[in-house]
Amino acid sequence: MTAQPPAKPFPPKPAKPIRKKTRRATERLTMTDVANAAGVSPSTVSLYLRKPEAVSEELATRVRTVIDQLGYVPNLVAGSLAAAKSRTVGVILPSITNSFFAETYNTLQSAFQTAHYQTLLGVSEFDPEREEELIRAFLAWSPAAVVVTGLHHTERTRAMLRSSGVPVVEMWDIPSAQTPAVDMTVGFSHFEVGRRQASHLYDQGSRKVAYIGAAVHQDMRVRSRTDGYEDEVRRRGLHEPIAFTAPDTASTPVGIWLIDEVFALHPDIDGVVCSNDAMALGVLFEANRRGLSVPDDLAVIGFGDLTFSAACLPPLSTVRPPQREIGELAAGQILARLNGTTVAQPHHGLDCELVVRDSTRPDAAAGVERQRAG
């Protein structure tokens, strides 16, 4: 009997090139999709998800790479429940420590409750990694839809949202070439807000306008408002931008601290743009402590039109975002998609309102009348 040479082991099956397919809104990335892209069996993917240490390092690397690139999230709703229609909408806000997003969230919640959907709220604290964790956790329970704040996400978050198979609305910002939309959007230009704040101060008589902002590196919307201020300063050509920012969360004490820093280097400023109304309140306190008259010595404008803004001494001029309209349009987009209706306008760019009160003078150039009520 002739001895046969030992059989050569088959070379490992190469992973198939990853092709991001265009998926309908009702399609969710499946374990089979991951297996096909990784060149392994669905059972291998299942084992990796349950016991990654039981899968060879080579196969685990292939599966993990595909999961990250495709944004696959395992469905924790098992068996027959997985096919059931979810009645939950995940909503992620960056913060609940101020009332910026409260009216938007309340509007969303009311609209979804009327349509017999419940909201599941997560708070990212302006941390993209935290937002990614929340998205992964929400999608694992098969929500009907997801609402997120802003368009700046990690690449893994964007991949998960794109592959989720559910309607997604990014709110409180507008898409750009640098930050394209995942699905649908409702928001406004924060760059234009900053530009408009500075423009109003110049138009009402200020000649040297500073800017104070907080959480600039965490909240890219604040960064956009800072950019808008700087663009308007350069357009006017009266002085170089004077922007003082801090990594801290926006608050009245931070506003006091930053305006004190500004005065130390620029004692001749006569106008201040603030990243939000809480910061502006700090400026009003510090101006009063220094014996400065607002708006004659120092004009102050905020952003947000928070609950206290009309009751300040003096009442605070500010830019009011369309909080309720954002909630109404975002809910409408999602409910239309869930009802199988084509959303004719997936992207809404809204306007903000300039509210002129006693912390600035009336804008003579534009003929703006002072609004003494909120």
ABEGO torsion letter per residue (X at the ends): XBBBBBBBBBBBBBBBBBBBBBBBAABBBBAAAAAAAAGBBAAAAAAAAABAAABBAAAAAAAAAAAAAAGBBBBABBEAAAABBBABBBBBBABAABAAAAAAAAAAAAAAAAAGBBBBBBBAGGBAAAAAAAAAAAAAAGBABBBBBEABBBAAAAAAAAAAGBBBBBBGBBBBAABBBABBBBBBBAAAAAAAAAAAAAAAGBABBBBBBBGAAABAAAAAAAAAAAAAAAAAGABBBBBBBBABBBBAAAAAAAAAAAAAABAABABBBBABAAAAAAAAAAAAAAGBBOAAABBBBBBGGBAAAAABOBBBBBBBBBAAAAAAAAAAAAAAAAAGBBBABABBBBBBBBBBBAABBBBAAAGBBBBABX
